[in-house]
C-alpha cells in the first residue's frame, strides 16, 4: 500500500507541474511577471471560477481536483488565473493535499472505486507528458548554465553597463530624408545593493526632423528643444556630436520607505511625471511631447540636466510622495545652486486599491531665463487586461502661470497656459512583443502666444525583433507649430532601437 501511494505521489507531482505551467487558452490572461499575493479561497465547484469554461482544455482536470478532492481554490475575484507563475510553497501545499486525499480514500478501501480510475488516468497522463517534463528539466539546466556564464562575464562586480542606440530614418513636409541617431551608455554602480550611482554618457549627430525644422524657422518656442516648453517631434533630435555626461547622481535609502538622490546632472524626468504607456523608453511614443507634461517638467532644466536632489517617500503600498529640486546653471559662480534656471516639484502618486489605476498630482515652481513659472498638473493611467493583451489609457493635464521678462526672448511674458494629452496603447496585440498606440494633445494653449494653437498627433507600432532590437514605424502630425498659423507638418519615421 505504501509503495502504491508513493507511486501516485510521484505521478501527481509530474502532472501537477504541467497543470499549473500550461495556460488555459480561452481564459483571461495575466502577465507572467506579476505573481499575486492575494489569498486563495476554497471553491466547491469549477463553475464558481469566472475564467474557466467547459471548452477549456484543462476543464475536466480542474473539475476533478476541485469537486472530487477539494484541493484547488480561486482568488477573491473568483478567477483561477491558470497561467500565473506558481511558487514552490503553493506547489508543495497543493501536492500534499492531493496525496493526503488519495491516501484517505485508499485507506478507506476506496468504496466508490474512483481512486482506481484516477490511478489509471494518472498513469496515462504521466506517460503522455513524460517528454515534456524532460524538456522542461533540460531548459532549466540551460538557464542555470547561462546564468553562471553571465556571472563570469559581467562587466564589473559592482557596475552594470547598459547601452542603447536610437536610429531614426524620417521624412516629412518641407524636409528631406534624414537619419537621426543618439547613443546612450548607462553605468549603474551599487556598493550596498540598495544604492546606485547612475552615470549616463550621451552623443548624437545633431539630426533634425521635419517638426524640428518647422519650429526652427521661427523662434523655437515649442519644439523638442523649445525655449518655453517641449512640444516637439522625435525626442532624439538635436543631440550634440561630442560625448557629454547627461546623468550623474547617487541614490540611496536611509530607510526602507525613503530613497534620496543627489547629483550634479539630475534630470527631473528620471523621478517625476513617469507614465507606463508614454515615456522615453524608446519602445513607446517617439514624440518628446508625449513623454512628459511640458509645464511640470521644464525643458530648459530636464534636457540639459541640473544639480540638485530628489526624495521619494513610500508612505504605504499605494501612495508615494516625491520632491525634487534641480538647477541647470549650478556650475556657474554667477548663478549658483539657487538662481535662475531651476525648478522645484512636488508629486503625489496614488494607486487605487485592487485596481490598475494610478493618478499623480503635481506642482512645479520654476524660474527660467527671468520668467517665474507656477504650474499644477495631473498624470493618470489605467491598464486594462484582455485576452489579446494589455490595453492602456493615459492622460496628462496641466495649467500654469508664466510671468516676467524673458531674457532669451527679450520680451515681457504674461501667460496662463494649459496643456493636455490623451492616448491609448496596446501591448502584445496580435503579435507577442508588439506595442501600438495613438495619442493627441496640445502643448501650450493660450491666446497670448501666437495666433493659433499647436496640436500634436502620433500613431506608432513597435515590434521586438529580438531581445535587443526593436523596430517601430510611426506617423507624426503637428499643426500650427509654435502656435503660429502655418501648413500642417506630416512626418513619417522608422525607428530602430538597439539595447544591451
ZIGIJO-V942039 format. One record per residue. N is the residue number from 0. RES is the residue in one letter. PHI is phi in radians with two decimals (none if undefined). Layout:
n->(N:N)
res->(RES:RES)
phi->(PHI:PHI)
This chain:
n->(0:1:2:3:4:5:6:7:8:9:10:11:12:13:14:15:16:17:18:19:20:21:22:23:24:25:26:27:28:29:30:31:32:33:34:35:36:37:38:39:40:41:42:43:44:45:46:47:48:49:50:51:52:53:54:55:56:57:58:59:60:61:62:63:64:65:66:67:68:69:70:71:72:73:74:75:76:77:78:79:80:81:82:83:84:85:86:87:88:89:90:91:92:93:94:95:96:97:98:99:100:101:102:103:104:105:106:107:108:109:110:111:112:113:114:115:116:117:118:119:120:121:122:123:124:125:126:127:128:129:130:131:132:133:134:135:136:137:138:139:140:141:142:143:144:145:146:147:148:149:150:151:152:153:154:155:156:157:158:159:160:161:162:163:164:165:166:167:168:169:170:171:172:173:174:175:176:177:178:179:180:181:182:183:184:185:186:187:188:189:190:191:192:193:194:195:196:197:198:199:200:201:202:203:204:205:206:207:208:209:210:211:212:213:214:215:216:217:218:219:220:221:222:223:224:225:226:227:228:229:230:231:232:233:234:235:236:237:238:239:240:241:242:243:244:245:246:247:248:249:250:251:252:253:254:255:256:257:258:259:260:261:262:263:264:265:266:267:268:269:270:271:272:273:274:275:276:277:278:279:280:281:282:283:284:285:286:287:288:289:290:291:292:293:294:295:296:297:298:299:300:301:302:303:304:305:306:307:308:309:310:311:312:313:314:315:316:317:318:319:320:321:322:323:324:325:326:327:328:329:330:331:332:333:334:335:336:337:338:339:340:341:342:343:344:345:346:347:348:349:350:351:352:353:354:355:356:357:358:359:360:361:362:363:364:365:366:367:368:369:370:371:372:373:374:375:376:377:378:379:380:381:382:383:384:385:386:387:388:389:390:391:392:393:394:395:396:397:398:399:400:401:402:403:404:405:406:407:408:409:410:411:412:413:414:415:416:417:418:419:420:421:422:423:424:425:426:427:428:429:430:431:432:433:434:435:436:437:438:439:440:441:442:443:444:445:446:447:448:449:450:451:452:453:454:455:456:457:458:459:460:461:462:463:464:465:466:467:468:469:470:471:472:473:474:475:476:477:478:479:480:481:482:483:484:485:486:487:488:489:490:491:492:493:494:495:496:497:498:499)
res->(X:X:X:X:X:X:X:X:X:X:X:X:X:X:X:X:X:X:X:X:X:X:X:X:X:X:X:X:X:X:X:X:X:X:X:X:X:X:X:X:X:X:X:X:X:X:X:X:X:X:X:X:X:X:X:X:X:X:X:X:X:X:X:X:X:X:X:X:X:X:X:X:X:X:X:X:X:X:X:X:X:X:X:X:X:X:X:X:X:X:X:X:X:X:X:X:X:X:X:X:X:X:X:X:X:X:X:X:X:X:X:X:X:X:X:X:X:X:X:X:X:X:X:X:X:X:X:X:X:X:X:X:X:X:X:X:X:X:X:X:X:X:X:X:X:X:X:X:X:X:X:X:X:X:X:X:X:X:X:X:X:X:X:X:X:X:X:X:X:X:X:X:X:X:X:X:X:X:X:X:X:X:X:X:X:X:X:X:X:X:X:X:X:X:X:X:X:X:X:X:X:X:X:X:X:X:X:X:X:X:X:X:X:X:X:X:X:X:X:X:X:X:X:X:X:X:X:X:X:X:X:X:X:X:X:X:X:X:X:X:X:X:X:X:X:X:X:X:X:X:X:X:X:X:X:X:X:X:X:X:X:X:X:X:X:X:X:X:X:X:X:X:X:X:X:X:X:X:X:X:X:X:X:X:X:X:X:X:X:X:X:X:X:X:X:X:X:X:X:X:X:X:X:X:X:X:X:X:X:X:X:X:X:X:X:X:X:X:X:X:X:X:X:X:X:X:X:X:X:X:X:X:X:X:X:X:X:X:X:X:X:X:X:X:X:X:X:X:X:X:X:X:X:X:X:X:X:X:X:X:X:X:X:X:X:X:X:X:X:X:X:X:X:X:X:X:X:X:X:X:X:X:X:X:X:X:X:X:X:X:X:X:X:X:X:X:X:X:X:X:X:X:X:X:X:X:X:X:X:X:X:X:X:X:X:X:X:X:X:X:X:X:X:X:X:X:X:X:X:X:X:X:X:X:X:X:X:X:X:X:X:X:X:X:X:X:X:X:X:X:X:X:X:X:X:X:X:X:X:X:X:X:X:X:X:X:X:X:X:X:X:X:X:X:X:X:X:X:X:X:X:X:X:X:X:X:X:X:X:X:X:X:X:X:X:X:X:X:X:X)
phi->(none:-1.12:-1.08:-1.13:-1.13:-1.06:-1.12:-1.09:-1.08:-1.13:-1.15:-1.10:-1.05:-1.13:-1.16:-1.10:-1.01:-1.19:-1.06:-1.61:-1.62:-1.49:-1.38:-1.51:-1.04:-1.54:-1.59:-1.06:-1.78:-2.29:-0.96:-1.19:-1.66:-2.22:-1.04:-1.85:-1.89:-1.24:-1.19:-1.56:-1.91:-1.23:-2.12:-1.82:-2.57:-1.13:-1.18:-1.35:-1.57:-1.20:-1.82:-2.05:-2.11:-0.98:-1.45:-1.18:-1.12:-1.81:-1.03:-1.11:-1.14:-1.12:-1.06:-1.15:-1.12:-1.45:-1.46:-1.59:-1.94:1.09:-1.88:-2.08:-2.35:-2.15:-1.50:-0.96:-1.54:1.09:-2.08:-1.72:0.96:-1.12:-1.88:-1.29:-1.00:-1.93:-1.40:-1.13:-1.13:-1.09:-1.11:-1.10:-1.14:-1.15:-1.13:-1.07:-1.15:-1.05:-1.07:-1.10:-1.15:-1.11:-1.09:-1.03:-1.23:-1.12:-1.16:-1.53:1.21:0.88:-1.00:-1.50:1.34:-1.27:-1.16:-1.06:-1.11:-1.17:-1.09:-1.12:-1.15:-1.09:-1.07:-1.14:-1.15:-1.10:-1.18:-1.17:-1.73:-1.03:-1.12:-1.12:-1.15:-1.13:-1.10:-1.07:-1.09:-1.11:-1.12:-1.12:-1.10:-1.12:-1.09:-1.08:-1.11:-1.15:-1.11:-1.11:-1.14:-1.12:-1.09:-1.23:-1.78:-1.11:-1.08:-2.79:-1.28:-2.08:-2.15:-1.84:-1.85:-2.08:-2.56:-2.67:-2.14:-1.70:-2.18:-2.20:-1.82:-2.53:-2.68:-2.94:-1.01:0.97:-2.58:-1.51:-1.18:-2.27:-2.13:-2.03:-2.33:-2.58:-2.08:-2.27:-2.05:-1.98:-1.97:-1.89:-1.91:-2.24:-1.76:-2.18:1.69:-1.74:-1.97:-2.77:-1.83:-1.83:-2.23:-2.16:-1.81:-2.39:-2.67:-2.57:-2.14:1.00:-1.16:-2.22:-1.95:-1.09:-1.17:-1.11:-1.05:-1.13:-1.19:-1.36:-1.17:-2.17:-1.07:-1.37:-1.55:-2.20:-1.47:-1.01:-1.90:-1.09:-1.38:-1.69:-2.82:-1.60:-2.22:-1.54:-1.62:-1.04:-1.16:-1.53:-1.27:1.29:-1.38:-1.12:-1.26:-1.24:-1.28:-2.36:-1.52:-1.58:-2.28:-2.76:-2.69:-2.08:-2.02:-2.53:-2.06:-1.21:-2.60:-1.14:-1.82:-2.21:-2.16:-2.13:-2.20:-2.35:-3.11:-1.66:-2.33:-2.20:-1.24:-0.96:-1.16:-1.28:-2.17:-2.23:1.02:-1.39:-2.59:-1.18:-1.96:-2.60:-2.59:-1.81:-1.31:1.53:-2.05:-2.12:-1.20:-1.50:-1.25:-1.15:-1.10:-1.39:-1.36:-2.58:-1.25:-1.19:-1.51:-1.47:-1.72:-1.27:-1.07:-1.21:-1.74:-1.23:-1.21:-1.83:1.38:-2.67:-1.41:2.90:-2.59:-2.43:-2.26:-2.19:-2.09:-1.45:-1.09:-2.67:-0.97:-1.98:-2.44:-2.28:-1.91:-2.30:-2.42:-2.55:-2.42:-2.53:-2.08:-1.32:-2.03:-1.14:-1.40:-1.60:-1.02:-1.27:-1.85:1.36:-1.38:-2.05:-2.05:-0.84:-1.84:-2.67:-2.53:-2.18:-2.37:-2.05:-2.51:-2.07:-1.92:-2.26:-1.87:-1.12:-0.99:1.05:-2.34:-1.44:-2.11:-2.21:-2.22:-2.14:-1.80:-2.39:-2.50:-2.23:-2.05:-2.59:-2.28:-2.22:0.94:1.58:-1.74:-1.45:-2.24:-2.25:-2.56:-2.11:-2.58:-2.40:-2.26:-2.30:-2.58:-2.46:-1.74:-2.04:-1.56:-2.27:-1.04:-1.55:2.62:-1.81:-1.82:-2.04:-2.03:-2.41:-2.77:-2.28:-2.52:-2.56:-2.45:-2.50:-2.42:-1.97:-2.62:2.26:-1.37:-1.51:-1.25:-1.42:-1.45:0.99:-2.71:-1.37:-1.93:-2.60:-2.05:-2.24:-1.37:-2.15:-2.49:-2.67:-2.66:-2.49:-2.72:-2.29:-2.50:-2.19:-1.86:1.01:-1.54:1.23:-2.03:-1.00:1.50:-1.66:-2.46:-2.52:-2.86:-2.51:-2.55:-2.48:-3.05:-2.25:-1.31:-2.66:-1.66:-2.80:-1.43:-1.66:-2.19:1.29:-2.12:-2.76:-2.16:-1.19:-2.25:-2.00:-2.37:-2.50:-2.28:-2.52:-2.39:-2.05:-2.40:-1.40:-1.30:-2.77:-1.11:-2.01:-2.13:-2.17:-1.93:-2.56:-1.40:-2.61:-2.12:-2.02:-2.28:-2.28:-1.83:0.92:-1.00:1.09:1.04:-2.06:-1.10:-2.89:-1.02:-1.18:-1.61:-1.88:-2.47:-1.94:-2.61:-2.14:-1.79:-2.14:-1.94:-1.93:-2.27:-2.60)
